[in-house]
Amino acid sequence: MAGLLDKAKSASNDEPKSSKTSEPNPTAVNLLSKNKAVVVTSNEAGPDIPLILNLVGWVIIVLGAIISLQGGGFGFVVVLVVLALGIGSIVQSQRMTGGVSGLKTGISVALAFIIAVGPYAAIMIVPTNASMVITELSLNEDENEFSFVVRGSTSEVDAKIFAGSEEIWDGSKSLSNDRATFYVPLDTLFVGNSLNYDASVIKQYSIEVESSDGQTSTIDIDTGYLTREVKNSAVSIFKIVKTTNQGSGATSVTDGISIDAAVGLFSPSQQALDDGEHTLENTALLSVASDYTFQIIIKKGSSVVYSNMPQISVNGLSATWSSPISGAQAGDTNGWISMPGTAQNEVAEYLLKDDFYDTSGCYTFELEVINQFYAGDTSKYTSSNSWELDWDDEDSTQDGSMTTC
């Protein structure tokens, strides 16, 4: 009986312990609930609108500064509108955060005004000669036209071109987006070479512009642009020997000559030398970029013995012609240039002996240049280089010396 009572007592004592351990812990539940609430709130947070508005406002202000740098291209009203949009965005961002401060707003507005309007004021309100410049001087050989650009913060400019102290051209233009481009026909502008043959300046061309608000600017024109009249030319020749096999051995005979020409400006003291050569070197030749033609004829004494050489046309420094044996050809006039012929070897074209030579004598190579720098007007210059030619029909070793004559 005592045993049964002990078991019943033992069972009674165990039940409360089992019941106590099965109850949920209110503290743990609350912690879990709180943690879950924090996670949900974080996931549902939206973008920071005030911060975005503030950034957008300053981006607009910077855009206003860029527009302001264009000066009169957009106008002051456009700059003010952009400035107002930027300041509005900044002020609205402060309202949304509840942190509107008179001092902070005032500083932001002042800073925005300086950034956006400052460049415009520097250009438009403070005029200086540095705000108007002459630039982009260029020469179009195809159109025979000289051009230049005036940049500045004015509404209109008057331009003049001088050759030395003489005014030779004038024009006026309104500026658009702070620039105006002037075009001047070369036949109006050119009144003589700017450089002499030794590269010394004999006529300095210059541009002078004056704005409607009294600013002035002057610039010299590149002397190479307005050195356009060819006044000197030269010829050199080189004998072409052809080897043939006849009977027991090989023989060589003079088959013709290759001809080189030089055109431009060089010292009158340059002259022909024996053996068909010339004193002129490339370094002594001042090239002339212009429009002109030249052609070579050959005389024996006073009689013309060859006049069929193609005419060479020059545009700028580019020479073109049509060869009777190789068609369209081109070269440049920066130095000696090989002339077309009536035969060709592995080196160049050359003029066959039988096309101009009959007997020994003094042969003169005349080179005539026709300048075309004026509309409907030309100038001509002719040079002559002469050599004694005495060629044996059977053996070139028996040829006479090519001395000047």
C-alpha positions, 0 to 999 in steps of 0.5 A: 500500500505504501508503494502505491501511495509513493507512486501516486505522489511521484506522478503528481510531482511530475505533472507540473514539471511537464506542464511548465516546460511545454509553455511557450516563452513570451519573451522569445515570441516578442523578440521574434515578432519584433525582428520580423517587423524590422525586416518587413519595414526595411524591404518596403522603404522607397527611394530618397526623393529629397536627395534625388531632387537636390542632386537634380537641382545641382545638375540643372545648375551646372547645365545652366553654366554650360549654356551661359558659356555660350554667351549670346548663342542662347540668351540671358532669358534661357539661362535664367529659366534654367537657373529657376528650375535648378533652384526650385528643385533644391528648395523643394528637396529641403521642404520635403525633409522639413529642414528649410533654413533661410540661411541655407537656402540663401547660400544655395541660391547665391552659389547657384546664381554665380555658377549659372550666370557668372560665365555669361556676365564675364562674356557679356558685361565685361567686354575686352579685346580678348573676347573677339578673335580672328581665327581659322584662316584658310585658302581653298584652291579649288574655289579660289577663295580665302576665308577667315572666322571672327569669334566674339561676344558682339552683334556685328563686325566690320572687316578690312584686309590690307596689303601693307598700308593699302586697304584692298577689301572690306566687308561686314557681317552679323555674328550668329552663335558668336561667330561670323565667317568671311569669304574673299575671292582671290582675284579681289584679294591678291595684288602681288607676292607677299614673299620674294625669292629669298623668303623675305617679306615684300608685302604683308597682308593683314586683317583688321576687324572692329565690332559694333561695341568698339573692340578691334583685333588684327592678324597677319595673313600667312605669307605663303597664302598670298605668294601666288605669282610664279616668276622663275623657271628652269630646265635640266636635261639628261642624255638617254643612251640605248645599248643594241647588239649589232654583229660581233658586239654591243653598241650604244647610241644616244636615244633621246633626253629626259627633261626636268623642270622647276617652277616657282621663285628663285634667285636670278643668278641660278643658271644652266651648267654643262652636261645639261645640269643646273645650279638650282637645288631644291632648297633654293626653290621657293614653291608657289601654290597657285593656278598656272600652266607651263609648257616647254618648247625646243628651238635650234637657233631661232627655229622651233624644232619641238612644240608638242609637249603637253601643257602642265596645269597646276592647282595649288602645288599639284601638277597634272597633264596627259602623257601621249604614252602613259595617259593622265599623270600627276606630280607636285611642284615642290622641286624638280618635276619630270616632264612627259616624253615620247618614249619610256624606260624603267626610270622615266619618260623621255623625248626621243632623239628623232622627235626634235634632233637633226644635226649638231647645234645649240638647242634652247629649252624654253619654259613659258609660265602663264599665271592665272591669279586674276579673273580674266587676267594673266601674267607670263614669264619665260626662261631659256636654258641652252646646250650644245648637242652633237650626237653620233649616229653610231656610237654614243662615246663619240658624242660631243660635250653638252656645254652651255651655249 
